Each structure stands twice: as structure tokens, then as C-alpha cells.
Amino acid sequence: MYAPFAEYVSEVYGREATVHRHLDVAEIPGLLDAGRTVLASVHYGIRHPERPAPGGAGIWCW
């Protein structure tokens, strides 16, 4: 689902974009420290951490 956006970013802006389908939150600081830009798509359900994760989110890095 997010791969077409990553491809678009690569083609139009010449930036390498990577879709991470399974990325732990603890890994994000390392990506930022490496100079990557991180765009995270999250479900509105994260407002309720006591509930099970609903899924349907993704993370892009470039």
C-alpha cells in the first residue's frame, strides 16, 4: 500500500524511500540519527494504549 508512494518520492524527488512494514518505535531514533526523514502513519487507536493495536499503519523513511 505504501510502496507506490515510496516509488513516487524516488522518481519525482530523487530521494531513496524505504517502506518499513515492521519497525519498532525504538528503531526510529537510529534512523533519524543517520539523517533519514521518517514519516509514520499511525491508527487513531493509539490514543488508547490500553486497547489492542488495531493495525493498519506504516512507516516511510527517506
Contact map, one row per residue, 1 for C-alpha under 8 A:
11110000000000000000000000000000000000000000000000000000000000
11111100000000000010000000000000000000000000000000000000010100
11111110000000000010000000000000000000000000000000000000000000
11111111000000000000000000000000000000000000000000000000000000
01111111100000000000000000000000000000000000000000000000000000
01111111110000011110000000000000000000000000000000000000000100
00111111111000001000000000000000000000000000000000000000000000
00011111111110000000000000000000000000000000000000000000000000
00001111111111111000000000000000000000000000000000000000000000
00000111111111111000000000000000000000000000000000000000000000
00000011111111100000000000000000000000000000000000000000000000
00000001111111000000000000000000000000000000000000000000000000
00000001111111100000000000000000000000000000000000000000000000
00000000111111110000000000000000000000000000000000000000000000
00000000111011111000000000000000000000000000000000000000000001
00000100110001111100000000000000000000000000000000000000000001
00000110110000111110000000000000000000000000000000000000000111
00000100000000011111000000000000000000000000000000000000000111
01100100000000001111100000000000000000000000000000000000011110
00000000000000000111111000000000000000000000000000000000011110
00000000000000000011111000000000000000000000000000000000011000
00000000000000000001111100000000000000000000000000000000010000
00000000000000000001111110110000000000000000000000000000001000
00000000000000000000011111110000000000000000000000000000000000
00000000000000000000001111110000000000000000000000000000000000
00000000000000000000000111111000000000000000000000000000000000
00000000000000000000001111111110000000000000000000000000000000
00000000000000000000001111111111000001000000000000000000000000
00000000000000000000000001111111100000000000000000000000000000
00000000000000000000000000111111110000000000000000000000000000
00000000000000000000000000111111111111000000000000000000000010
00000000000000000000000000011111111111000000000000000000000000
00000000000000000000000000001111111100000000000000000000000000
00000000000000000000000000000111111100000000000000000000000000
00000000000000000000000000000011111110000000000000000000000000
00000000000000000000000000000011111111000000000000000000000011
00000000000000000000000000000011001111100000000000000000000011
00000000000000000000000000010011000111110000000000000000001111
00000000000000000000000000000000000011111000000000000000001110
00000000000000000000000000000000000001111100000000000000111100
00000000000000000000000000000000000000111110000000000000111000
00000000000000000000000000000000000000011111010000000001110000
00000000000000000000000000000000000000001111110000000111100000
00000000000000000000000000000000000000000111111000000000000000
00000000000000000000000000000000000000000011111110101100000000
00000000000000000000000000000000000000000111111110001000000000
00000000000000000000000000000000000000000001111110000000000000
00000000000000000000000000000000000000000000111111100000000000
00000000000000000000000000000000000000000000111111111000000000
00000000000000000000000000000000000000000000000111110000000000
00000000000000000000000000000000000000000000100111111000000000
00000000000000000000000000000000000000000000000011111100000000
00000000000000000000000000000000000000000000110010111110000000
00000000000000000000000000000000000000000010100000011111000000
00000000000000000000000000000000000000000010000000001111100000
00000000000000000000000000000000000000000110000000000111110000
00000000000000000000000000000000000000011110000000000011111000
01000000000000000011110000000000000000011100000000000001111100
00000000000000000011101000000000000001111000000000000000111110
01000100000000001111000000000000000001110000000000000000011111
00000000000000001111000000000010000111100000000000000000001111
00000000000000111100000000000000000111000000000000000000000111
